[in-house]
């Protein structure tokens, strides 16, 4: 059997070495930079959201109308004398 070395490999640092900051630092050499990615896709056409969501505006208007009618109704009922 070959004698085992008492020194640890650089991959396996002890807990004390990791905490003290002896751990490896990763840095990228200056000559190894990635080229910027190019996109050959065309820009999407602008979407007219007012035409897309016209029905939502109508629904919100109806909700506002009903809410205001109900609130006015509650105020009127609050001032009626109850026997």
Secondary structure, DSSP 8 states (H G I E B T S, - for coil): -----SS--SSS--HHHHHHT-S------TT---------S-------HHHHTHHHHHHHHHHHHHHHHHHHHHHHHHHS---
